[in-house]
Amino acid sequence: MPLPKIGSKPPAFTLPNQDGKKISLADYAGKNVLIWFYPRAFGGG
């Protein structure tokens, strides 16, 4: 998948939060959202 262009709408996705609850980007429609993650930063593998 190519990187989105600045200012374009992001693709729809769902990810687990720190408690394992699934959160969808659509849950925050119309709001400013900052997405921050560390892939495997603390996973040890």
C-alpha positions as CSV (number, residue, x, y, z in Angstrom):
1,M,0.0,0.0,0.0
2,P,1.5,3.4,-0.9
3,L,1.9,6.1,1.7
4,P,-1.0,8.5,1.8
5,K,-0.5,12.1,0.5
6,I,-0.5,14.9,3.1
7,G,-4.0,16.2,3.5
8,S,-5.7,13.1,2.0
9,K,-8.2,11.1,3.9
10,P,-6.7,8.1,5.7
11,P,-7.8,4.5,4.9
12,A,-10.3,2.9,7.3
13,F,-8.6,0.7,9.9
14,T,-9.2,-0.9,13.3
15,L,-6.4,-1.6,15.8
16,P,-6.3,-2.8,19.5
17,N,-5.6,-0.2,22.1
18,Q,-3.4,-0.7,25.2
19,D,-6.3,-2.6,26.9
20,G,-6.9,-4.9,23.9
21,K,-10.2,-3.1,22.9
22,K,-10.6,-2.7,19.2
23,I,-10.7,1.0,18.1
24,S,-11.7,2.1,14.6
25,L,-10.7,5.4,13.0
26,A,-14.4,5.8,12.1
27,D,-15.1,6.1,15.9
28,Y,-13.4,9.5,15.7
29,A,-15.0,10.9,12.5
30,G,-15.0,14.7,12.5
31,K,-12.3,15.0,15.3
32,N,-8.6,15.6,15.2
33,V,-6.7,12.4,15.8
34,L,-3.0,11.7,16.5
35,I,-1.9,8.1,16.0
36,W,1.2,7.1,17.8
37,F,2.6,3.6,18.0
38,Y,5.9,1.7,18.5
39,P,5.9,-1.5,16.5
40,R,7.5,-4.2,18.7
41,A,9.2,-1.5,20.8
42,F,8.6,-3.4,24.0
43,G,7.6,-6.8,22.6
44,G,11.0,-8.5,22.8
45,G,10.7,-10.1,19.4
